[in-house]
């Protein structure tokens, strides 16, 4: 399903199950899943926050953790001006 990412806002906070959510030590709570999301989405797509999907899988928000992590990579490559 292709959806215009501008129409799906980024979460303001991490959802309860976000793999990028920092744990008590400041590390991702699920680094294996977080890295799988990065590999799947970097330069290709946006990760939908599954904690906010509707029953029919309609996306309501993009994942804050994936968005912020990928944005940092884009910034380091000088490509952040491409992200809205």
Residue frames relative to the residue before (quaternion, step in Angstrom):
aa qw qx qy qz dx dy dz
X 1.0000 0.0000 0.0000 0.0000 0.00 0.00 0.00
X 0.1561 -0.7819 0.5981 0.0806 3.58 -0.77 1.03
X 0.0089 0.7822 -0.6195 0.0650 3.51 -0.84 1.10
X 0.5172 -0.6238 0.4852 0.3285 3.56 -1.05 0.76
X 0.4056 -0.7485 0.4628 0.2471 3.63 -0.48 1.14
X 0.5733 0.5943 -0.3847 0.4125 3.61 1.13 -0.49
X 0.6776 0.4882 -0.2828 0.4717 3.58 1.21 -0.49
X 0.6943 0.3825 -0.2538 0.5543 3.59 1.29 -0.08
X 0.2823 -0.8049 0.4949 0.1662 3.61 -0.22 1.22
X 0.5066 -0.6059 0.5165 0.3308 3.54 -1.29 0.44
X 0.5622 -0.5962 0.4525 0.3517 3.58 -1.04 0.81
X 0.4415 -0.6830 0.5117 0.2769 3.59 -1.08 0.68
X 0.7757 0.1414 -0.0687 0.6112 3.58 1.19 -0.61
X 0.5951 -0.5387 0.4429 0.3994 3.55 -1.28 0.29
X 0.3962 -0.6732 0.5519 0.2919 3.59 -1.02 0.67
X 0.7246 -0.4686 0.2955 0.4100 3.57 -1.27 0.36
X 0.7813 0.3483 -0.1701 0.4892 3.60 0.97 -0.82
X 0.3513 0.7665 -0.4842 0.2336 3.61 1.24 0.11
X 0.4084 -0.7228 0.4949 0.2566 3.62 -0.71 0.99
X 0.6581 0.5143 -0.2971 0.4626 3.60 1.22 -0.46
X 0.4699 0.6866 -0.4413 0.3362 3.59 1.25 -0.24
X 0.4245 -0.7159 0.4867 0.2654 3.60 -0.74 0.99
X 0.3530 -0.7119 0.5653 0.2216 3.56 -1.05 0.81
X 0.7793 -0.3404 0.2385 0.4689 3.60 -1.27 -0.18
X 0.7072 0.4365 -0.2475 0.4980 3.61 1.21 -0.49
X 0.5568 -0.6313 0.3747 0.3886 3.57 1.30 0.10
X 0.5540 0.5835 -0.3914 0.4465 3.59 1.28 0.24
X 0.6234 -0.5240 0.4082 0.4125 3.58 -1.20 0.42
X 0.4880 -0.6818 0.4573 0.2963 3.57 -0.99 0.79
X 0.7866 0.0848 -0.0809 0.6062 3.63 1.18 -0.36
X 0.1441 -0.8503 0.4995 0.0821 3.61 0.32 1.22
X 0.6074 0.5516 -0.3706 0.4353 3.62 1.04 -0.61
X 0.6888 0.4527 -0.2785 0.4930 3.58 0.86 -0.94
X 0.6152 0.5479 -0.3513 0.4448 3.61 0.97 -0.78
X 0.6853 0.4716 -0.2896 0.4735 3.60 0.90 -0.85
X 0.6046 0.5291 -0.3595 0.4747 3.61 1.11 -0.57
X 0.6366 0.5180 -0.3217 0.4721 3.59 1.00 -0.82
X 0.6422 0.5196 -0.3256 0.4600 3.60 0.92 -0.87
X 0.6721 0.5013 -0.2998 0.4550 3.59 0.84 -0.97
X 0.6938 0.4845 -0.2693 0.4598 3.57 1.03 -0.79
X 0.8021 0.3566 -0.1589 0.4519 3.61 0.97 -0.78
X 0.5440 0.6495 -0.4160 0.3303 3.61 1.03 -0.63
X 0.8483 0.0314 -0.1027 0.5185 3.58 -0.73 1.19
X 0.7118 0.4605 -0.2629 0.4606 3.63 1.21 0.07
X 0.8243 -0.0561 0.1302 0.5481 3.57 0.87 -0.92
X 0.3980 -0.6450 0.5747 0.3088 3.52 -1.36 -0.14
X 0.4060 -0.6947 0.5348 0.2578 3.56 -1.07 0.71
X 0.3162 -0.7267 0.5803 0.1878 3.56 -0.88 0.97
X 0.4374 -0.6694 0.5308 0.2808 3.57 -1.01 0.82
X 0.3274 -0.7821 0.4982 0.1814 3.57 -0.39 1.22
X 0.5803 0.5891 -0.3690 0.4243 3.58 1.22 -0.37
X 0.7408 0.3819 -0.2174 0.5081 3.60 1.23 -0.32
X 0.4385 0.7007 -0.4661 0.3155 3.61 1.23 -0.06
X 0.4322 -0.6733 0.5312 0.2788 3.54 -1.10 0.64
X 0.7269 -0.4419 0.2889 0.4391 3.60 -1.25 0.24
X 0.7155 0.4204 -0.2544 0.4966 3.59 1.03 -0.73
X 0.5316 -0.6637 0.3565 0.3872 3.57 1.37 0.38
X 0.3244 0.7251 -0.5313 0.2944 3.59 1.15 0.54
X 0.3650 -0.7451 0.5090 0.2293 3.60 -0.69 1.01
X 0.1557 -0.7909 0.5838 0.0964 3.56 -1.00 0.80
X 0.8034 0.0603 -0.0208 0.5920 3.60 1.17 -0.55
X 0.4044 -0.6623 0.5668 0.2766 3.53 -1.28 0.50
X 0.5951 -0.5914 0.4241 0.3410 3.56 -1.21 0.61
X 0.4457 -0.7054 0.4934 0.2458 3.57 -0.75 1.11
X 0.6815 0.5148 -0.2942 0.4289 3.57 0.84 -0.98
X 0.6810 0.4743 -0.2859 0.4792 3.57 0.86 -0.95
X 0.6478 0.5277 -0.3219 0.4452 3.57 0.94 -0.86
X 0.7008 0.4692 -0.2779 0.4599 3.58 0.81 -1.00
X 0.6456 0.5126 -0.3293 0.4604 3.59 0.97 -0.76
X 0.6893 0.4679 -0.2894 0.4714 3.59 0.84 -0.94
X 0.6115 0.5461 -0.3510 0.4524 3.60 1.05 -0.71
X 0.6295 0.5292 -0.3384 0.4573 3.61 0.98 -0.76
X 0.6374 0.5082 -0.3219 0.4815 3.59 1.01 -0.78
X 0.6485 0.5112 -0.3202 0.4643 3.60 0.93 -0.88
X 0.6303 0.5341 -0.3309 0.4559 3.60 1.00 -0.82
X 0.6799 0.4969 -0.2938 0.4523 3.58 0.87 -0.92
X 0.6878 0.4372 -0.2669 0.5143 3.57 1.21 -0.52
X 0.4932 -0.6732 0.4194 0.3574 3.59 1.29 -0.08
X 0.5575 0.6290 -0.3712 0.3948 3.59 1.22 0.44
X 0.3884 0.7674 -0.4536 0.2336 3.58 1.24 0.08
X 0.5761 0.5893 -0.3883 0.4124 3.60 1.17 -0.39
X 0.6042 0.5614 -0.3532 0.4416 3.60 1.26 -0.23
X 0.6642 0.4981 -0.2922 0.4746 3.58 1.25 -0.34
X 0.1924 -0.7776 0.5911 0.0950 3.57 -0.90 0.98
